[in-house]
Amino acid sequence: MDTPSFRLTRAERLKKREEIQQVFSQGRRVSCPGAKLFILKNGLDINRIAFTFARKYGNAVQRNRSRRLSREAYRLSGASLRRGFDFVLLVYPGGDLFQNRTRQLAALFSKAGISEKT
């Protein structure tokens, strides 16, 4: 019996430098304390996301932990989002608790108007 995978698929990851730069330069942005979300329509049937950090965001262990928290918070909230967007989540130091990150993402998606609940 196959167990379902809860990971982000390769197609859901925004990996290419050019695509991430395009979201930064052409996308609109919404912010909340501790995070900023850049959003750009991608013309696809899926959402893609990349996680990045402000300069001087601790060491590699702290960045990787924050990336894991952010990925999990996005995975839990991703089903309630409209499709067809590229996201880049810029995280600032501090507030690396799962509850904080979940609230940050909910606030950002609500501000952006892409949550289906709004």
Secondary structure as UniProt FT lines:
FT   HELIX           10..12
FT   HELIX           17..26
FT   STRAND          28..32
FT   TURN            33..34
FT   STRAND          35..41
FT   STRAND          48..53
FT   TURN            55..56
FT   HELIX           60..77
FT   HELIX           78..80
FT   STRAND          85..91
FT   HELIX           98..112
FT   TURN            116..117
//
